[in-house]
């Protein structure tokens, strides 16, 4: 539903409460995403090390440490 329509159909108090609730939900979702990303750093690092070790084992002379 579009915001303009909500603003026209809801009372100012209800609109403010809904907007506040949506802001809090977005904040919680951002925090959860950051936390999930932070928790996975060790696994991502281990996977990168294993890939580099496997690549080096195939006779590669130089291995980039940071893959894009």
FIKOLZA-1660 file (N, C-alpha, C; in steps of 0.1 Angstrom, whole numbers, plus 5000, padded with zeros to 4 digits):
% residues 68
   i   px   py   pz ch aa at
   1 5009 4988 5000  A  X  N
   1 5000 5000 5000  A  X CA
   1 5009 5012 5000  A  X  C
   2 5005 5022 4993  A  X  N
   2 5014 5034 4991  A  X CA
   2 5013 5043 5004  A  X  C
   3 5023 5050 5006  A  X  N
   3 5024 5058 5018  A  X CA
   3 5014 5070 5018  A  X  C
   4 5012 5076 5006  A  X  N
   4 5003 5087 5005  A  X CA
   4 4989 5082 5008  A  X  C
   5 4985 5070 5004  A  X  N
   5 4972 5065 5007  A  X CA
   5 4970 5063 5022  A  X  C
   6 4981 5057 5028  A  X  N
   6 4980 5055 5043  A  X CA
   6 4979 5068 5050  A  X  C
   7 4986 5078 5046  A  X  N
   7 4986 5091 5053  A  X CA
   7 4972 5097 5052  A  X  C
   8 4965 5094 5041  A  X  N
   8 4951 5100 5039  A  X CA
   8 4941 5092 5047  A  X  C
   9 4943 5079 5049  A  X  N
   9 4932 5071 5055  A  X CA
   9 4934 5069 5070  A  X  C
  10 4947 5070 5075  A  X  N
  10 4949 5068 5089  A  X CA
  10 4949 5081 5097  A  X  C
  11 4946 5081 5109  A  X  N
  11 4947 5093 5118  A  X CA
  11 4961 5096 5119  A  X  C
  12 4964 5109 5122  A  X  N
  12 4978 5112 5124  A  X CA
  12 4985 5104 5135  A  X  C
  13 4978 5100 5145  A  X  N
  13 4984 5092 5156  A  X CA
  13 4987 5078 5151  A  X  C
  14 4978 5072 5144  A  X  N
  14 4979 5059 5138  A  X CA
  14 4991 5059 5128  A  X  C
  15 4991 5069 5120  A  X  N
  15 5002 5070 5110  A  X CA
  15 5015 5071 5116  A  X  C
  16 5016 5079 5127  A  X  N
  16 5029 5080 5134  A  X CA
  16 5033 5067 5141  A  X  C
  17 5023 5060 5147  A  X  N
  17 5026 5048 5153  A  X CA
  17 5031 5037 5143  A  X  C
  18 5024 5037 5132  A  X  N
  18 5028 5027 5121  A  X CA
  18 5042 5030 5116  A  X  C
  19 5045 5043 5114  A  X  N
  19 5058 5047 5109  A  X CA
  19 5069 5044 5119  A  X  C
  20 5066 5046 5131  A  X  N
  20 5076 5043 5142  A  X CA
  20 5078 5028 5143  A  X  C
  21 5068 5020 5142  A  X  N
  21 5069 5006 5142  A  X CA
  21 5078 5001 5131  A  X  C
  22 5075 5006 5119  A  X  N
  22 5083 5002 5107  A  X CA
  22 5098 5006 5108  A  X  C
  23 5100 5018 5114  A  X  N
  23 5114 5022 5116  A  X CA
  23 5121 5012 5126  A  X  C
  24 5115 5009 5137  A  X  N
  24 5120 4999 5146  A  X CA
  24 5123 4986 5140  A  X  C
  25 5113 4981 5132  A  X  N
  25 5115 4968 5125  A  X CA
  25 5127 4969 5116  A  X  C
  26 5128 4979 5108  A  X  N
  26 5140 4981 5099  A  X CA
  26 5153 4981 5107  A  X  C
  27 5153 4988 5118  A  X  N
  27 5165 4988 5126  A  X CA
  27 5169 4974 5132  A  X  C
  28 5159 4967 5136  A  X  N
  28 5162 4953 5141  A  X CA
  28 5167 4944 5130  A  X  C
  29 5161 4946 5118  A  X  N
  29 5165 4937 5107  A  X CA
  29 5180 4941 5103  A  X  C
  30 5183 4954 5103  A  X  N
  30 5197 4958 5099  A  X CA
  30 5207 4952 5110  A  X  C
  31 5203 4953 5122  A  X  N
  31 5212 4948 5133  A  X CA
  31 5214 4933 5132  A  X  C
  32 5203 4926 5129  A  X  N
  32 5204 4911 5127  A  X CA
  32 5213 4908 5115  A  X  C
  33 5211 4915 5104  A  X  N
  33 5220 4913 5092  A  X CA
  33 5234 4915 5095  A  X  C
  34 5238 4926 5102  A  X  N
  34 5251 4928 5106  A  X CA
  34 5257 4917 5115  A  X  C
  35 5249 4913 5125  A  X  N
  35 5253 4902 5134  A  X CA
  35 5255 4889 5126  A  X  C
  36 5246 4886 5117  A  X  N
  36 5248 4873 5109  A  X CA
  36 5261 4874 5101  A  X  C
  37 5264 4886 5095  A  X  N
  37 5276 4888 5087  A  X CA
  37 5288 4886 5096  A  X  C
  38 5288 4892 5107  A  X  N
  38 5299 4892 5116  A  X CA
  38 5302 4878 5121  A  X  C
  39 5292 4870 5123  A  X  N
  39 5294 4857 5129  A  X CA
  39 5300 4847 5118  A  X  C
  40 5299 4850 5106  A  X  N
  40 5304 4841 5095  A  X CA
  40 5318 4844 5091  A  X  C
  41 5325 4854 5097  A  X  N
  41 5338 4858 5092  A  X CA
  41 5348 4846 5093  A  X  C
  42 5347 4839 5103  A  X  N
  42 5357 4828 5105  A  X CA
  42 5355 4817 5095  A  X  C
  43 5343 4814 5091  A  X  N
  43 5340 4803 5081  A  X CA
  43 5345 4808 5067  A  X  C
  44 5342 4821 5064  A  X  N
  44 5346 4827 5052  A  X CA
  44 5362 4827 5050  A  X  C
  45 5368 4831 5061  A  X  N
  45 5383 4831 5061  A  X CA
  45 5388 4817 5059  A  X  C
  46 5383 4807 5066  A  X  N
  46 5387 4793 5065  A  X CA
  46 5385 4788 5050  A  X  C
  47 5374 4791 5044  A  X  N
  47 5371 4787 5031  A  X CA
  47 5381 4793 5021  A  X  C
  48 5385 4806 5023  A  X  N
  48 5394 4813 5015  A  X CA
  48 5408 4806 5016  A  X  C
  49 5412 4803 5028  A  X  N
  49 5425 4797 5031  A  X CA
  49 5426 4783 5024  A  X  C
  50 5415 4776 5025  A  X  N
  50 5414 4762 5018  A  X CA
  50 5415 4764 5003  A  X  C
  51 5408 4774 4997  A  X  N
  51 5409 4776 4983  A  X CA
  51 5423 4780 4979  A  X  C
  52 5429 4789 4986  A  X  N
  52 5443 4793 4983  A  X CA
  52 5453 4781 4984  A  X  C
  53 5451 4773 4994  A  X  N
  53 5460 4761 4996  A  X CA
  53 5458 4751 4985  A  X  C
  54 5446 4749 4981  A  X  N
  54 5443 4740 4969  A  X CA
  54 5449 4746 4957  A  X  C
  55 5447 4759 4955  A  X  N
  55 5453 4765 4942  A  X CA
  55 5468 4764 4942  A  X  C
  56 5474 4767 4953  A  X  N
  56 5489 4767 4954  A  X CA
  56 5494 4752 4952  A  X  C
  57 5486 4743 4956  A  X  N
  57 5490 4729 4955  A  X CA
  57 5490 4724 4940  A  X  C
  58 5484 4732 4931  A  X  N
  58 5484 4728 4917  A  X CA
  58 5495 4735 4909  A  X  C
  59 5505 4739 4916  A  X  N
  59 5516 4745 4909  A  X CA
  59 5515 4760 4905  A  X  C
  60 5506 4767 4912  A  X  N
  60 5505 4781 4909  A  X CA
  60 5517 4788 4915  A  X  C
  61 5523 4798 4907  A  X  N
  61 5534 4805 4912  A  X CA
  61 5530 4817 4921  A  X  C
  62 5520 4823 4918  A  X  N
  62 5515 4835 4926  A  X CA
  62 5500 4834 4928  A  X  C
  63 5496 4836 4940  A  X  N
  63 5482 4835 4944  A  X CA
  63 5477 4848 4949  A  X  C
  64 5467 4854 4944  A  X  N
  64 5462 4866 4949  A  X CA
  64 5455 4864 4963  A  X  C
  65 5458 4872 4973  A  X  N
  65 5452 4870 4986  A  X CA
  65 5438 4875 4987  A  X  C
  66 5435 4885 4979  A  X  N
  66 5421 4891 4979  A  X CA
  66 5415 4888 4966  A  X  C
  67 5405 4880 4966  A  X  N
  67 5397 4878 4954  A  X CA
  67 5386 4888 4953  A  X  C
  68 5383 4892 4941  A  X  N
  68 5372 4902 4939  A  X CA
  68 5360 4895 4935  A  X  C
% end
